[in-house]
């Protein structure tokens, strides 16, 4: 099912950028300080939210101080963390990093993390970090309002939304090469696409790992599928945003990419087209967690409670992420409408995402060979 410029569906499906991976994060690292100057609370308020007096109230802030260091999928969250600084006085430093890189760095640090909070990225990495004993337990009353499927039963991670995946087509290249637009995942195996498809490395991008795991779950012979798809793949990008940037730069005709409001905005800037695969849309929750033995663990734990206990904070997050899927995470959230039937998402067993991660990536790495970009 190919859809071009269907703003209503794309907006409803808008699910955030990571320029790093996880969906769309950027593997490159860059520091951004959130000074907390000036309150941005008006940004999170939206019309149609109902009576504000009926909304859950933010918990009373404990005595917090110092700086909270955050690794996040991108730097657009400054506004959200400015709000946290305004409410608590805690300064925030942001470091942009993909979920796969965070997990590797965390393991290398040997139990002494260089950051306090992990914000965004594919939930598979969070599951693996919990299994390795690298996360701090966080419990709070408002967690009862979050859907069971999108939080760890013991409070070691929570989800702030979903990232979905489809195709981005360069119409100019598709026309020059006389290519028909793919409508399904199986269509990508057409030999005419050889050398014209780009996806991100699933070892780096949590979003593309979700694609691999979801298709392995749903196809009878998933590994045979990826061996055939690999014949058409030109490159496995190091950054979650590589398919988007390289398709719009006329380098490749087809990108397997996260889909959200930022991708939808490209329709007005480039001759591109979005395809929501008719045989199912892979998806993965975006995680939030606190690192065990973090230097400012109390500030990080309170941030998690602060975020999920306030509808206003969650609306601000949705605005920044350009996603409405937080409504799936917190069904009683006011002021946001999901606007689509979750049945269009692939049937996935999330428990397999973390449990199978090492095994799947070990097998996928030799499949990629020298198509995997290292820089």
C-alpha positions in Angstrom: 0.0 0.0 0.0 1.8 3.1 -1.2 0.8 6.4 0.2 2.1 9.8 -0.8 1.6 12.9 1.2 -1.2 11.4 3.3 -0.6 14.0 6.0 -3.3 12.7 8.3 -1.9 9.2 8.4 1.7 10.3 8.5 0.9 12.7 11.3 -1.0 10.0 13.2 1.9 7.7 12.7 4.5 10.3 13.5 6.9 8.7 15.9 9.9 10.8 16.5 13.3 11.1 15.1 16.3 9.7 16.3 18.7 10.8 14.2 20.3 7.9 15.9 18.8 4.8 15.6 17.1 4.1 17.1 14.7 5.2 14.8 16.6 7.9 13.7 19.6 8.7 15.9 23.0 10.0 15.1 25.9 7.8 15.9 28.1 10.9 16.1 28.5 12.4 19.5 28.0 16.0 20.4 27.4 17.7 23.7 24.6 20.2 24.3 24.0 21.9 27.6 20.5 22.6 28.8 20.7 25.7 31.0 17.1 25.8 32.0 16.8 29.5 31.3 13.2 30.4 31.1 10.2 28.1 31.4 8.9 26.4 28.3 5.8 25.0 30.0 3.4 26.7 27.5 4.9 24.5 24.7 3.5 21.3 26.2 0.0 22.6 26.6 -2.4 21.8 23.7 -6.0 22.6 23.1 -8.6 20.0 23.8 -6.9 18.6 26.8 -9.9 18.9 29.0 -9.9 20.3 32.5 -6.4 20.8 33.7 -7.5 20.4 37.3 -8.3 16.7 36.5 -4.9 16.0 35.1 -2.4 14.1 37.3 -0.2 16.5 39.3 3.6 16.4 39.2 5.1 14.8 42.3 6.7 17.2 44.8 10.3 17.5 43.8 12.8 16.2 46.3 15.9 18.2 47.2 18.0 17.8 44.1 21.2 19.5 42.9 24.1 19.3 40.5 24.0 18.2 36.9 22.2 15.3 35.3 24.1 13.8 32.3 21.9 12.3 29.7 22.6 10.2 26.6 19.8 10.7 24.1 19.0 9.7 20.6 19.2 13.4 19.5 19.5 16.9 20.8 16.0 18.1 20.2 15.0 17.3 23.8 16.6 20.4 25.2 13.2 22.1 25.6 12.0 19.1 27.7 15.0 19.1 29.9 14.9 22.9 30.3 11.4 22.3 31.8 13.0 19.8 34.2 15.7 22.3 35.1 13.1 25.0 35.7 11.2 22.7 38.1 14.1 21.2 40.0 17.2 23.4 39.5 19.1 20.4 38.2 21.2 21.3 35.2 21.3 18.9 32.2 24.0 17.9 29.8 23.0 16.0 26.7 25.1 13.6 24.6 23.7 12.3 21.4 24.4 8.6 20.8 22.7 5.6 19.2 21.2 2.8 21.4 23.7 0.2 20.2 26.6 2.6 21.0 25.2 3.3 24.4 25.0 -0.3 25.3 28.6 -1.0 24.1 29.9 2.0 26.0 28.0 1.0 29.2 29.5 -2.5 29.2 32.9 -1.0 28.6 32.6 1.3 31.5 32.4 -1.7 33.9 29.7 -0.6 36.2 30.8 3.1 36.5 28.6 4.9 33.9 29.6 8.3 32.6 26.0 9.4 32.4 22.9 9.2 34.6 19.9 8.9 32.3 19.3 6.9 29.1 16.7 8.6 27.0 15.5 7.0 23.8 16.6 4.2 21.5 15.3 0.7 20.8 14.1 -1.2 23.8 16.2 -4.2 22.9 19.3 -2.5 24.1 17.5 -1.6 27.4 16.4 -5.2 27.9 20.0 -6.4 27.4 21.3 -3.7 29.8 18.8 -4.9 32.4 19.9 -8.5 31.9 23.5 -7.4 32.5 22.6 -5.6 35.7 23.4 -2.2 34.4 20.1 -0.3 35.1 18.7 1.2 38.3 15.2 0.2 39.4 12.7 3.2 39.3 9.2 2.8 40.8 6.5 5.5 41.2 2.7 5.6 41.6 2.0 7.0 38.1 3.6 3.9 36.5 0.3 2.1 37.2 -1.3 4.2 34.4 1.2 2.9 31.8 0.4 0.0 29.6 2.0 -3.2 30.9 3.4 -4.1 27.5 5.5 -0.9 27.4 7.2 -1.0 30.8 9.4 -3.4 32.6 7.4 -5.3 35.2 10.1 -4.5 37.8 10.6 -0.9 36.9 14.0 -1.0 35.2 12.9 0.6 31.9 9.9 2.5 30.5 8.8 3.3 27.0 8.2 6.9 25.9 6.7 6.0 22.5 7.0 3.8 19.5 9.1 4.0 16.4 7.7 2.4 13.2 9.5 1.6 10.0 8.6 1.7 6.3 10.2 2.9 3.0 11.3 6.2 1.6 11.5 6.4 -2.1 13.4 8.9 -4.3 10.9 9.4 -7.1 13.5 10.9 -9.5 15.8 7.9 -9.3 12.9 5.5 -9.4 11.8 7.1 -12.6 15.3 7.2 -14.2 15.8 3.5 -13.4 12.3 2.5 -14.5 11.6 1.0 -11.1 8.1 0.1 -9.7 7.5 1.3 -6.2 7.6 -1.5 -3.6 4.4 -2.0 -1.6 5.5 -4.9 0.7 8.6 -6.3 2.3 8.6 -9.1 -0.1 8.7 -6.6 -3.0 12.1 -5.5 -1.8 13.5 -8.8 -3.1 12.9 -7.8 -6.7 16.3 -8.1 -8.5 15.6 -4.8 -10.2 16.4 -3.0 -6.9 19.9 -4.4 -6.7 22.3 -1.8 -5.4 19.5 0.8 -4.8 18.4 0.0 -1.2 19.9 1.3 2.0 19.2 0.4 5.6 21.0 1.1 8.8 23.2 -1.4 10.5 21.0 -3.2 13.0 23.9 -3.5 15.5 24.0 0.3 15.7 20.4 1.2 15.0 17.8 -0.2 17.5 15.1 0.7 14.9 16.6 -1.4 12.2 17.3 -4.2 14.7 13.6 -4.1 15.3 13.0 -4.6 11.5 15.3 -7.7 11.6 13.7 -9.2 14.7 10.2 -8.5 13.6 10.6 -10.0 10.1 12.4 -13.1 11.6 9.3 -13.5 13.9 6.7 -13.1 11.1 8.3 -14.9 8.1 8.5 -18.7 7.8 12.2 -18.5 6.8 13.4 -15.2 8.0 17.1 -15.8 7.4 16.5 -16.8 3.8 14.6 -13.5 3.4 17.5 -11.4 4.7 20.0 -13.3 2.6 17.9 -12.5 -0.5 17.4 -8.9 0.7 21.1 -8.5 1.2 21.7 -9.1 -2.5 19.8 -5.8 -3.2 21.2 -3.8 -0.3 23.9 -1.4 -1.3 24.9 -0.1 2.1 24.2 -0.6 5.8 24.6 2.9 7.3 26.2 3.6 10.6 23.5 6.1 11.6 19.8 5.6 11.9 19.2 8.7 9.7 21.5 7.5 6.9 18.6 6.0 4.7 16.7 9.3 4.9 19.7 11.6 4.2 21.1 9.4 1.4 17.8 8.9 -0.3 17.1 12.7 -0.3 20.7 13.3 -1.5 19.9 11.1 -4.6 22.4 8.5 -3.6 19.9 5.6 -3.4 16.4 5.0 -4.7 15.0 3.2 -1.6 15.6 3.7 2.1 14.3 1.4 4.9 13.7 4.1 7.5 11.8 5.1 10.6 8.6 7.0 9.8 7.6 10.1 11.7 6.7 13.8 11.3 10.2 14.6 10.2 10.0 12.2 7.4 6.6 13.5 6.4 8.1 17.0 6.2 10.4 15.8 3.5 7.5 15.4 1.1 7.4 19.2 0.7 11.2 19.6 0.3 12.2 16.7 -2.0 10.7 14.5 -4.7 10.2 11.6 -2.4 7.5 9.3 -1.4 6.6 7.4 1.8 5.4 3.8 1.7 3.7 2.0 4.6 4.2 -1.7 3.8 0.9 -3.4 3.4 2.1 -6.6 4.8 2.8 -5.1 8.2 4.8 -2.3 9.9 7.7 -3.2 12.2 7.8 -1.2 15.4 9.9 -0.9 18.6 9.3 1.0 21.8 11.7 3.8 22.6 13.2 3.3 26.1 13.9 5.5 29.1 16.1 4.2 32.0 18.5 5.2 34.8 22.0 3.8 34.9 23.0 1.8 37.9 25.7 3.5 40.0 25.1 6.8 38.2 26.7 9.9 39.8 23.4 11.7 40.0 21.1 8.8 40.3 18.4 10.5 42.4 17.9 13.3 39.8 17.7 10.7 37.0 15.1 8.6 39.0 13.1 11.7 39.7 13.1 12.8 36.0 11.5 9.5 35.1 8.7 10.0 37.6 8.4 13.7 36.6 8.0 12.8 33.0 5.4 10.1 33.3 3.4 11.7 36.1 2.5 14.8 34.1 0.2 14.8 31.0 1.7 18.2 30.2 5.2 16.9 30.1 4.1 13.9 28.0 2.4 16.3 25.5 5.6 18.3 25.2 7.5 15.1 24.6 5.1 14.1 21.9 5.4 17.5 20.2 9.2 17.3 20.2 9.2 13.7 19.0 6.5 14.4 16.4 4.8 11.2 17.6 1.4 10.5 19.0 2.3 6.9 20.1 2.7 8.0 23.7 -1.1 7.6 23.7 -0.5 3.8 23.4 2.0 4.0 26.3 -0.4 5.9 28.5 -4.0 5.3 27.3 -5.6 7.8 29.6 -3.4 10.6 28.4 -5.5 13.7 27.6 -4.9 16.0 24.7 -3.4 13.5 22.2 -5.3 11.3 19.8 -3.6 8.3 18.3 -5.7 8.5 15.1 -4.9 5.1 13.7 -5.6 1.4 14.4 -2.7 -0.3 16.1 -3.7 -3.4 14.2 -1.6 -2.1 11.3 1.5 -2.9 13.3 3.2 -6.3 13.0 2.5 -8.8 15.7 5.7 -8.9 17.7 6.9 -10.6 20.9 8.9 -7.9 22.6 10.4 -10.4 25.0 12.5 -11.8 22.1 14.0 -8.5 21.3 16.5 -8.5 24.1 16.8 -12.2 24.5 17.8 -12.8 20.9 19.8 -9.7 20.3 23.3 -11.1 20.6 22.5 -14.2 18.6 20.8 -12.3 15.8 23.5 -9.7 15.5 26.3 -12.3 15.6 24.6 -14.0 12.6 23.8 -10.8 10.8 27.3 -9.3 10.9 28.9 -11.7 8.4 25.8 -11.3 6.2 26.5 -7.6 5.9 30.2 -8.0 5.1 31.9 -5.0 3.7 28.5 -3.3 3.0 28.5 -2.2 6.6 29.8 1.4 6.8 32.2 2.0 9.7 32.3 5.8 9.6 
